[in-house]
Amino acid sequence: MFGVMYTGVLPGSIMMQHLPSIVAAMALAPKPRSRVLDMCSAPGGKTTMLAQIMQDHGEIVAFDRTHVKVTTQLCEGCISGNDAKSKTNYGV
């Protein structure tokens, strides 16, 4: 499944999400305009799913303790929307 080319899809416009990230975000089920702290955020699947559930309205503070995972895997700009905010603290 990895390395599959999607015709008509711009690079960076989709992101593979793993089932545990989806389940964790769905279990929390934050409402729009919520404030969420994601303390294990790299590579970003759960954080992205949380933003989707919140309809890009709210605040997500995303941390990960592994600097390498954050700098090489976390997709900058994945969280974009009307007033969604993303903050990353490297090496917490």
N, C-alpha and C positions, 0 to 999 in steps of 0.2 A: 504494500500500500504506500510506503514511503517512496519518494522519487517519481510518483505518478504525475504526469503532466495533465493539467486540466485546460482544455481548449476554451478560449474566450475568457479566461480568468486572469486578471492582472496579478503579477507577482506581489505577494504581501497582502492580498485582499482576502485570503482565507487562512485559517489556522487549524491544524489538526488538534482535536481535544480528546484527552483520554477519559474513559468512563469514570474513574474515581474523582476527577476534577468536576465533572458534570454533576455527579451524585452529591458531592459536598456542597456545591453551590445551590443545587435544587433543595437540599435539606435545610439550608439556611433561609432560602427564599426571601431575600431582602426586598422591601418595597422601594419604589422610586423615592428619591430624596433621602435615603438611608445613609448612614455612615458605617463603613465596613473596614475592619483591620484584617488584612491577609498577611499572616506572619510567616508563610511558607510559599512565596509567590512565584518563584522561578520554576518552569519557564514561562508561565503566564496564562495557562489554560483556564485555571480556576478564576483568576482575576478577570479575564476576558468574559467568562461565563457570568460572573457576578454583575459586570457592567451591562451585559445583555438583559439579564433578569431585571435590573434596575432601570432599564430603558434609557441608559446613558444619562440618568438624572440622579445625582448623589455624589458621594465622595468615597473613594477606595484608597486606603493607604496600604501600599504593598511593600513588604519587606522580605528579604531572604538572607540567611546567614552565609551562604556560599557565594563569594564574589565572582568566581568563574562562571557559575550557572547564570547569574544575573547579567554579566557583561557579554556572554556569548549566546545565550538562548532567549533572554527576555526581549520580546519584540517591542521596540519603542514606537509609540503612536498607536498601539493596538487599542488602547482605550481612548476613544475620541467621541465626542458628542456635544450636546448643547452645554451642559455644565458639569460633566463628569471630570474628576480630577484624578491624576495618578501621581503618586510620590514614591520614589524608590530610594531606599537608604542602603548603600552598599556596605557589606561587611559588618552587619549588626551582630 
